[in-house]
Every structure is written in C-alpha cells, then in structure tokens.
Amino acid sequence: MVLGGLITSTLLDQIVTPALFWKFGKPLGDKAIAEREAHQRAAAAGVLPPDPDAHLFDNDLLVGVVKDTPSNFASPPPMPSKAKTFF
C-alpha cells in the first residue's frame, strides 16, 4: 500500500503536474516573462525605474509624516447605549 502511494505520488509529481502546467499555465508564464523582459528593456532605456515597485517606497512622499506616533485620525464617537431603561 505504501509503495503504491509512493509510486503514484512520484508519477504525479514528475509527469502529470508538468503536463498540466504545459497545457494550462504556459500562456500565463510566457506573459509574465514577456512583461518582465519589456520592463527590463524600458529600464535600460531610462523610461522606467529599475525597480517596478520603487514608487511604493518613495520616502519623498512621506515628508512631514511622523512614523513613530499613532495615526492622526480622530477617534470614533462613543457608541450609544444599547437599551434604555424605563424604571
């Protein structure tokens, strides 16, 4: 029983999984590779920054923001009592 499971697991891992990727995942993989290569060409031409996520960590956007304090948002108003008593 254990030996059959090992053989089945090995066949799935070595044959079925790559075949399914080739059939269904290859177009997405090719698209991701093409996008990465296009970004590298644009970065080499100076059109885009070398790091595609550089704008997310631009410290110039954080000028005047104090990072070590709680947020500057006002606290929410107090919740009203749920039940009123008539005694």
Secondary structure by P-SEA (a helix, b strand, c coil): caaaaaaaaaaaaccaaaaaaacccaaaaaaaaaaaaaaaaaaaacccccccccccccccccccccccccccccccccccccccccc
